[in-house]
C-alpha cells in the first residue's frame, strides 16, 4: 500500500515538473518571439486550427453541461 502511494507521488511529481518545464519553455519562447518575431505571412493554417479548437471545445462544453444537469427522478422518469 505504501509502495503504491509512493509510486503515485513520484508520478505526480514527474508530471508537475514536466508541466512546469514545458510551461516555462513556452513562456520563454513566446517572449522571445514577441521581441524578435518574424513578419506574419500566411495565417490561414492558424485560423483553421483555431476554428477547429473552438468546435471541439464547444462540443466538450455541451457534453459536460448535459452530464452535469440533474436528471429528474421518480416513477415517471
Helices and strands as residue ranges (DSSP letters): H 2-36, H 44-68
